[in-house]
Amino acid sequence: MLFFTKTEGTSPLFSLTLRGGHEQQIEDCVMSRAIATRASSVYFIGCAPGQPSVPLYERDIVTGKRRVLGTLEQGTNYAFFGLAVSPDGKTILFGRTSGAGSDLVMIENFQ
């Protein structure tokens, strides 16, 4: 299965079965460059315009159920670029830029 967005910044999240399936919108709004997969889950940063933080989600590919793993400060000028999940699912790495630079943040021991 392929997961993708169609626009820069924020976008709906789509999935496409690689065996000749049709694309399907599975989420209304995600940060376009902050998507990762592991085992039977897709991880993504959701949208929360005007809010001080955004949700970090895990969505089960089989059941379609999603759960909030935590929230990330988004400030007023932050953008999120990239998302990676460790093979054991215990560590998530993401990039966040601000007007003057970037932060590297690691979340440990979330459940």
NORPETA-V441995 format. One line per field, one symbol per residue. ss: DSSP state (H for helix, E for strand, L for the rest). phi: phi as a letter, one per 30 degrees, with the letter a starting at -180 (. if undefined). Layout:
ss=???
phi=???
This chain:
ss=LEEELLLLLEEEEEEELLLLLLLEEEEEEEEEEEEEEELLEEEEEELLLLLLEEEEEEEELLLLLEEEEEEEELLLLLEEEEEEELLLLLEEEEEEELLLLEEEEEEELLL
phi=.ccaccbdicadccbbddcidcdbdcbdabdecbbbbahcbccacdcaeicdbbdccbcddddidbbdclbbdchcbdbcbiabbdedicbbcbcbcbdclbccbbcchdb
